[in-house]
């Protein structure tokens, strides 16, 4: 497969350009609810959750907030962060790159849903240190990936949208090295719009 990782450098600009249109297209249907409920069941009440690639905060952060949790969102698209701040002014929203943001604190939950998989394979490998930096014993992390190693190019309003994945074995190895245990993993979950989901906990 030709390396198409140069397209990954366009991701931030694409979400800046199409943020409002994408948010409208995404809508409010919460097909992730089953996984979000499993994630939340592992957290204490009124947990502090770090949402990496939070977008506008709808519908995912909205659902977490409705369950009584406190959100710290990170996104590198100004328009997404503006929408999140407008939608949920009582919560904290950072305009920053998830690969480099320094929050100097640990969270009880970390979510990287439909965001982490836009990173190149090398950047994904580096993110596990970032996940560990933002976690403590018992922190629950949930992220989506591809089902197998490789790159895939999607499309958003005519722009090429980069996705990448490591192998399941490599993800398991990286998680173990950084102190996470896999609680549940499903590849191309038919009950979640074909998403490949990892639910793990810091030990």
C-alpha positions as CSV (number, residue, x, y, z in Angstrom):
1,X,0.0,0.0,0.0
2,X,1.3,3.4,-0.8
3,X,1.9,5.5,2.2
4,X,-0.8,8.2,2.3
5,X,0.1,9.6,5.7
6,X,0.8,13.0,4.1
7,X,-3.0,13.4,3.9
8,X,-3.1,13.3,7.7
9,X,-1.6,16.8,7.8
10,X,-4.8,18.0,6.2
11,X,-7.2,16.7,8.8
12,X,-7.2,19.8,11.1
13,X,-7.8,22.1,8.1
14,X,-10.7,19.9,6.9
15,X,-12.4,20.0,10.3
16,X,-11.9,23.8,10.4
17,X,-13.4,24.2,6.9
18,X,-16.3,21.8,7.3
19,X,-16.9,21.8,11.1
20,X,-20.4,23.3,11.1
21,X,-21.5,21.3,8.0
22,X,-20.1,18.1,9.5
23,X,-21.8,18.7,12.8
24,X,-25.1,19.3,11.1
25,X,-24.7,16.1,9.0
26,X,-23.6,14.1,12.1
27,X,-26.9,15.0,13.8
28,X,-28.0,13.9,17.3
29,X,-28.5,10.1,16.8
30,X,-26.3,8.5,19.5
31,X,-25.4,5.2,17.8
32,X,-22.5,5.1,20.3
33,X,-24.8,4.9,23.3
34,X,-24.2,1.2,24.1
35,X,-20.5,1.7,24.4
36,X,-20.8,5.0,26.2
37,X,-23.0,3.3,28.8
38,X,-20.3,0.6,29.3
39,X,-17.7,3.4,29.6
40,X,-19.8,5.3,32.1
41,X,-20.6,2.2,34.2
42,X,-16.9,2.0,35.1
43,X,-16.7,5.6,36.3
44,X,-17.6,7.2,39.6
45,X,-20.4,9.7,39.8
46,X,-19.5,13.2,38.6
47,X,-16.3,12.0,37.0
48,X,-14.0,14.3,35.1
49,X,-13.7,13.1,31.5
50,X,-11.2,14.2,29.0
51,X,-12.7,14.2,25.5
52,X,-9.9,14.2,22.8
53,X,-11.3,15.4,19.5
54,X,-14.5,16.6,21.2
55,X,-15.9,18.5,18.2
56,X,-18.9,20.6,19.0
57,X,-19.7,18.6,22.1
58,X,-22.8,17.1,20.4
59,X,-24.0,14.5,20.7
60,X,-21.3,12.6,22.8
61,X,-20.2,15.2,25.4
62,X,-23.8,16.2,25.7
63,X,-24.8,12.7,26.7
64,X,-22.0,12.5,29.2
65,X,-23.0,15.8,30.7
66,X,-26.6,14.7,31.0
67,X,-25.3,11.8,33.1
68,X,-23.8,14.3,35.6
69,X,-20.1,14.2,34.5
70,X,-17.7,17.1,34.0
71,X,-16.0,17.4,30.5
72,X,-12.7,18.8,29.5
73,X,-12.7,18.8,25.7
74,X,-9.8,19.2,23.3
75,X,-10.1,19.9,19.6
76,X,-7.8,21.6,17.1
77,X,-10.6,23.1,15.0
78,X,-11.5,26.7,16.2
79,X,-15.1,26.3,14.9
80,X,-15.6,23.1,16.8
81,X,-14.3,24.6,20.1
82,X,-16.5,27.7,19.5
83,X,-19.6,25.5,19.1
84,X,-18.7,23.5,22.2
85,X,-18.2,26.6,24.3
86,X,-21.5,27.9,23.1
87,X,-23.3,24.6,23.7
88,X,-21.8,23.9,27.1
89,X,-20.3,27.0,28.7
90,X,-20.1,25.4,32.1
91,X,-17.5,22.9,30.9
92,X,-13.9,23.4,29.8
93,X,-12.8,23.4,26.1
94,X,-9.3,23.7,24.8
95,X,-8.2,24.7,21.3
96,X,-5.2,22.3,21.1
97,X,-3.7,19.3,19.3
98,X,-4.4,16.1,21.2
99,X,-0.8,15.0,20.4
100,X,0.8,17.9,22.2
101,X,-1.8,19.3,24.7
102,X,-0.4,19.4,28.3
103,X,-3.1,19.5,30.9
104,X,-0.9,18.4,33.9
105,X,-3.6,16.4,35.5
106,X,-5.2,13.0,35.6
107,X,-8.8,12.2,34.5
108,X,-11.1,9.4,35.6
109,X,-12.2,8.9,32.0
110,X,-10.6,9.5,28.7
111,X,-12.4,9.3,25.4
112,X,-10.9,9.5,21.9
113,X,-13.9,8.6,19.7
114,X,-13.6,9.1,15.9
115,X,-10.5,11.2,16.4
116,X,-7.5,9.1,17.3
117,X,-7.9,7.2,14.0
118,X,-7.1,10.3,12.0
119,X,-3.5,10.2,13.2
120,X,-0.6,8.6,11.4
121,X,0.5,5.2,12.7
122,X,3.6,6.8,14.3
123,X,1.5,9.5,15.9
124,X,-0.9,6.9,17.2
125,X,2.0,5.0,18.8
126,X,3.1,8.2,20.6
127,X,-0.5,8.9,21.8
128,X,-0.3,6.0,24.3
129,X,2.2,8.0,26.4
130,X,-0.2,10.9,26.2
131,X,-3.1,8.7,27.4
132,X,-0.9,7.5,30.3
133,X,0.1,11.1,31.1
134,X,-3.5,12.0,31.6
135,X,-4.5,8.9,33.6
136,X,-4.1,7.4,37.0
137,X,-4.8,4.0,38.4
138,X,-8.4,3.1,37.5
139,X,-8.7,5.7,34.7
140,X,-11.0,4.3,31.9
141,X,-10.0,4.9,28.3
142,X,-12.1,4.3,25.3
143,X,-11.0,4.9,21.7
144,X,-11.9,3.8,18.2
145,X,-9.5,2.5,15.7
146,X,-9.5,0.5,12.4
147,X,-10.0,-3.3,12.5
148,X,-6.5,-4.1,11.1
149,X,-3.2,-2.4,10.3
150,X,-3.4,0.0,7.3
151,X,-4.5,3.3,5.9
152,X,-7.8,4.2,4.5
153,X,-9.0,7.4,2.7
154,X,-12.5,8.5,3.2
155,X,-14.2,11.7,2.1
156,X,-15.7,14.8,3.7
157,X,-17.5,17.2,1.4
158,X,-15.1,16.5,-1.4
159,X,-11.9,16.5,0.7
160,X,-9.8,13.4,1.2
161,X,-10.2,12.2,4.9
162,X,-7.3,10.2,6.2
163,X,-7.7,7.3,8.6
164,X,-5.0,4.8,9.9
165,X,-4.8,1.9,12.2
166,X,-2.2,-0.3,13.8
167,X,-2.8,-4.0,14.2
168,X,-4.8,-5.3,17.1
169,X,-1.7,-7.0,18.4
170,X,0.2,-3.8,18.3
171,X,-2.5,-1.9,20.1
172,X,-2.6,-4.6,22.8
173,X,1.2,-4.4,23.2
174,X,1.2,-0.6,23.4
175,X,-1.6,-0.6,26.0
176,X,0.3,-3.2,28.1
177,X,3.5,-1.2,28.0
178,X,1.7,1.9,29.2
179,X,-0.1,0.2,32.0
180,X,-3.6,-0.4,30.5
181,X,-5.6,-3.6,30.6
182,X,-8.1,-4.4,27.8
183,X,-11.6,-4.8,29.3
184,X,-13.5,-5.2,26.0
185,X,-12.7,-4.8,22.3
186,X,-14.9,-5.3,19.3
187,X,-13.9,-5.1,15.6
188,X,-16.4,-3.5,13.2
189,X,-19.2,-3.7,15.7
190,X,-22.4,-4.0,13.7
191,X,-24.4,-2.5,16.6
192,X,-22.2,0.6,16.5
193,X,-22.2,1.6,12.8
194,X,-19.2,-0.7,12.2
195,X,-16.9,0.9,14.6
196,X,-13.9,-0.9,16.1
197,X,-13.9,0.0,19.8
198,X,-11.4,-0.5,22.6
199,X,-12.5,-0.1,26.3
200,X,-9.5,-0.3,28.6
201,X,-8.4,0.7,32.1
202,X,-5.2,1.9,33.7
203,X,-3.9,-0.6,36.2
